[in-house]
């Protein structure tokens, strides 16, 4: 048995009838490279042969009575691989829009908490003989980095695959009884005052550092995000339905912009997203006088915790520059804003978010979160309008059961107050963007993606690169 951390459990607590805590990824594959052919059975056999390297795949939740403590993971005594690996298709020859619509509908469905929290779909019928996989995992079990690591376990650097040592030591757990769970809870409550003292010490240590983070330049003031984001339609209560769009941007073009402007790749990504959101606001709403603010997740996973389950993540708040008309001014604003956000983040202990989540009384935290999200109140006072996340990936070709991976597109989560999530995964010289939106608030997700890719041209022209 392994207990969830407070941060892991928070992704369970936020779930309502309209928002879910899972994330996903779409992988486009060319099956013609598979030496022995590629089909549903070969994919399932690959997963079965490596499942001992994938701890989240065979672990399910066990709740503590009355929600008195965080749930536990146990090795599922009734694990059924056939339930989790599924086969589906779009009408051939399926295009990107048909694939994205199917993905959006599957992504809008919650995972079954009575089973391990994942599903994998093989999607056939795509044009040019291509296939895709859609993998859904709950954020309670993985973050962006650990999710990418899980995928690499299934992938190979050669179409012929690799030898993976077998391991027959896996044994299912006995489902613990309520008395046992309550006894464990009693012990956790006994040591909780010690955790509270540790949390207070970390907060006290961060105060002198935060005191030094007083803006000294006007640009810092303008780049500093507010405690409450400007209210737009993006902050309206979300529905249970989703839209999804995906596209590639050449990494070489982004790096050329980065070098010409003396900024970072992530600054360029923020500027691309800001330009796209500004064009969308101009088309459908009004551009707020204050910039939209983005939640930017960052990994705090150390080498010692590589491959481990759970979340090792913190967040930054970034003003992205949608209030600026000039693309170069937006890029400069993105750079300054990210510097300010990094400075603020570095002024606090990296694990402070985890510590607060761990110390919060589980039953109270769960009920409070559900009350806020179900009433749509989260969008009124949130510091965020959207999510922008950048997940690093390899710059060499990968293969799934011999099929060459052509693109890996994140399908992330949206929550109340943030009806847009733009996440990208770098792979093989390109940035693979995936945009998830609420189906009713931002129904034109493909247009938003087109705005984003057009912004590359805009920045190149502004910098004299075209």
N, C-alpha and C positions, 0 to 999 in steps of 0.2 A: 504494500500500500504506500502511496505517496500523496501527501496533502497538497492541494493547490495553494499557491501564494494568494495574498489578497489581491494583487494586480491581476493574476490569472482569473480569479473568481469574479472580478469586476466585469469581465467580458461576458460572463453568464448573467450577471445582475442586470446588465443594460438591455437584455432581450425583452421585447414586447411583441405584440401582434404585428407591428409595422417595422421593427428593426431587429436585425439578427447579428450574432456575434461571430459568424464565420467569415473567412476570407477564401479566395480561390485563385486559380491561375489557369489560363488557356495556353496550351502548347500546340503549335502547328507542326505536323510531321510529314515527311516524305517517306512513305513505306517502301519505295522502290530500292532503297539502299539496304534493306534487311536481307542478309545472305540466305536465310531460310524462310523468307516470307514474313509478313506481319499481319496478325489478325487478333481477334478478341482473346482467343485461348492462349496465344503466345504472350500477350500482355499480362493476362491473369497469372500465368505460370511464372513470369518474371517477378511479379509482386509477391507471390507465394514463396519464391526462393530467397527473397531478400527481406521478408517481413520481420525477421528477427533483428534487423538493423533499423527498424522503424518503430520505436516504442509507442508512439501515439496511436498506431494503427490497431493495437490489440487491447487498449486500455479504455475502460468506460468509467463513468462517474458513479459515485455512491454518495448520497446526500446525508448530512448529519441531521438527526431529528430536530425539528423546530427551527432549522437554520441557525443553530447556536454556534456553529463554526464552519470554516470553509470545507467544501466537499473533498473527497479523496478520489484518486485514480486507483483502480484495481485491474489486474489482468483478467479480461472478460472470460468467464468459464463457458460462455455460450457463443464464443466468437464464430462468425460465419462470413467468410471472405466473399461468398457469392452475393450477400446482401449489399456489400459496399462497392463492388466493381460491376459497372452496368454498361449496357450496350445500347446505343441510340444512333439516329441518323437524321440529316436534313434531306429534303428532296433534291436529288442530284440534277444538274451540277450546282451544288450549293455555293453561294457567294458569301462575302464577309458579313453582309447585313443579315442574312439568314442565320449564319452561325451565331452572330452576336445576339439576335433575338432569342434563340434557343438558350444560350448561356444565361441571358438575363432572366428568363423564366425559371430555369433551374436554380439560379442564384437566389431568387426571391423566396425559395422554400426553406424553412428551418431544418436543421439536422435533428435526428431522433436522439434524444438524451438517454434513452434506454440502451443505446448501443455506442460503440466507439464513434467519436465525433468526426467522421470523415466519409466522403464518397468520391469515387473516381469514375468518370464516364468516358468511354471511347465513342467518339462522334465520327461517323462516316458520311459519305455522300458529297464531300467537298469537291470543287472543281479541280481538274488536273490530277485526279487520283490522290489528292492529299487527304489526310485524316487529322483529327484533333483529339486531345484529351482535355477534360475539365476536372480539376482536382479541388474539392472543397474540404477545408479543415477548419476546426473551430479555433478562434483566437485564444481561447482559454488554454489550448495545448501548445500553440506555436506563435512566434512573432514573424515579422517579415524575413529576417535573416535565417532563423531556424526552419522556416517553411521552405526557403530556397535550398537549405542544406538537405532537407528531406528529399526534395526533388532530385538532387545530385546523387543520392544513394541509388535511385532507380535508373539514372543515366550513366552512360559509358562514353569514353573518348574514342572508342573504335566500334564500328558496326558489328564486329564479331563478338563484342561483349567482353566480359572479364570473369575470371574465376572468383567466386565469393564463397568463403568457408561456410559450411553449414553449421547450425547450432541447434541441437535438440534438447537444450536445457530448459526451454520455456515450459512453465507450468502455470495453469490458470490459478487465480486466487479464489479462496473461499470468500463468499460475500459476507462481510461482517454484520453482526447483529446490532440492534439498536443499543443494547447495554454496553457493548464493546465500544461503539462510537461515542457514546456519552462519557465513558471512562477516559477515552483519549481527549475529549473536549475538556474534561475537568483538569487534566494535566496542562493543556494549552492555556487555560485561564489562570492557572497557578503561576506560569512563567510570563504572563502578559505584562505585569508591572515592570519586569526587567526590560521588555521590548519598549515599553513607554519611555523609560529612562534613556534608552539608547536613542530613540527618536528625538526626545527633547535635547539631548546633547548635540545631535547632528544639526538641528535647527539653530541652536545657539551658536554653533561654529560657523554657520553660514551667514549670520547677521552682519558681522564685520565686513565680509566680502561683498554683500549686497549693498552695504552703505557706500562702498567705493564705486558702485555702479550708478552714479548720478550723472546724467548727461551734461557734458561740458561744451558741446558744439550744437549749433542749430540743426545740423544734419542728423545728429543723434536723436534730437527731440522729434523731428519729422519721421524718422525711421522707427521710432519706438512704437510698438503696438499698444492699443488701449486695452483696458480690462474687459470692455464689452465691445464686440465687433459691430460695425454699422449694420443696421437691420435692412435686409433685402428679402426678396422672395425666397432666397436660399435658406432663410431661417424659419420658414413656415413649417408647420407639422408635416412630416413625411407620410407617405402611404406605404403599403406593403409591397409595392411593385417597383421594378427596376428597369433601367435602360443601360446598355453597355455598348461601347465603341472602342476600337483598337486600331493602332497604326504605328509605323516605324518612322524614326528620324535618324539620319546618318550621324553617327558619333563624330566623324571627321568634320562635318559642318559645324556641329556644336563646339568642338574644340577650336576650330578656326575663329569662331565668334569669341570664345573665351580668351584666346591669345590676343586678338586684336583689341579687346576692351580691357585686358589685364584683370580679369575676374576669374571665378571658378566655374566648372561645369555645372554645379548645382545652382549658382547664381543665374546662369543662362536658362536652366530649366525653370526656375522661379519666374524669370522674365517672360518666357514663352507662355507659361500658364497665366500670368498676369495680363499679357496682351490678348490672349484668347478670351479670358473672362471679361475684359473691358469691352471687346467687340460684341460679346454676347449680351452684356448689360446695355450697350448702346442700341442693339437690335430689338430687345424685348422689354427692357425696363429703363430705369434711369441710372446713370453712373453716380454713386454716392460721392459726396465731397471728401469723405475719408476713404482710405484704401481698404479693400477687403483684407481680411486677415486669415492666414492659413495655419493649420496645425501641421507641423513638420516633424514626424517621428524620427528619432535617431536611436541607433543601437548602442547599448552600453554592455554588450556581450563581450566578455573577456575570452582569451584563448582557452582558459581552463574550463569554460562553460560551453565551448563549441560543441554542437551536436546535442546539447541537453534540451529537454522539453521546457515549455513555459516561456514566459516573456521576460526579456532583458532589454527593456526599452524605456526611453524617456521622450519628452516632446519639447519642441520649441514653438513659440508663437512668432510668426513673421508677418509684417506688413508687406504686401507683395507689389504695391504700386499701381493699382488699377485707377487711381485718381489722376494719373499722369498720361497725357496724350502722346508725348514724344517717346518713341521706343528706346532711345539711348538713355533718356532720363529714367525710364522704367528699369532698364538694366542696371544703371548706377544705384537706383533706389534699392533694387533687389540685393545688390552687393552690400550696401550699407546696412540694410535691414538684417541680413543674415549675420553680419559681423556683430551687430547689436544683440541679436538673439543668441549667438554663440557665447558672447561675453556674459550675458545674463545667465545662460545655462551653466557655464563654467563656474559661476559664482555660487552655485548651490551643489550639495552632494549629489552625485549621479544617481544614487539609489533613494533619494528622498521621496519620489513618487511611489516607489515600491513600499517604502517604510510606512507612509501614511495609509496606503491601501491595506497593508498587512495589519495595522493596528486598529483600523475601524471595526467596530462590532459587526460581525457578519450579517446577522439578522436585520439590524438597523440599516446597514449600508444597502442591503438588497432591497428592502422595502422602500427606502428613500429614493433609490435610483429608479425603481419601477414607477413610483408615484410621479416623479418629475417627468419621466419620459412619456408615460401614458397620457399625462395632461398636456403635453406639448409645450411645457414651460421651459425646457432646456434651450430652445432656440431663441428665447427672449433675452437671456442674459449671458449667452455664451461668448467667449473671446474669439471664437472661430466662425468663419463662413464656409470653409471647405478644408479638405486635406490634400496636401501635396507630399508624396513620399517617393524616395529614390532608393531602389534596392540594387546593389552591385551584383554583377554576374560575370561569367567567364567570357574571354575573347577568343575562344576556340570552339570548334564544332562538337556537339554532343549527340548521342544517339539513345533512343528508347527502344529496347528490344530490337535493335538494328536499324530502326527508322530514324533518319536524320532530323534533328530538331531545327526548324527554320525560324521560330519566334516563340517567345515566352511572354505572355501578356497578363499582367495582374488584374484580378477582378476583386477589388477590395470592398470594404463596408462603408455605408453611410449611416449617419445617426441624426437624431433631431438637431436642427440648427446647422447641419452641414449636409446639404443635399447634393454635393458634388465631391467626388473623390478622384483625384488624378494620381495614379501610381505608375511608375515605370521600372522596368527591369532591363539592365544593360546585357547585351548578348551579341557576340560575334560582329562587333563593329557597328552596332546600332542600338538605339534606345527604343525599347518596346513599350509604348504607352497604352495604358488601359484606363478608360474613364467610365466610372459608374455614377449614375444619377438616379434621382427619384423620377419615376415614369411620368408623374403629373407636373412636377415643379420644373424639370428640365427635360421635356420630351424630345428635344432636338439634339441629342447627344452626338450624332454624327456631324452635325454642323459645328458644334463646339470643338470636336476633334479636328475638323478642317481649319477652323480658326487657329488652332494651336500649331498645326504643321505650316500654315501660311506665315506664322510669326517668324519662322526660320528665315524665309525670304525677306521679310521686313527688316530684320536685324542685319542680315547680310548686306542689303542695299544701304541701310543707314551707316554701316561701317565701311562701305566701298569695297565689299568682297565679291560683288556681282558685276 
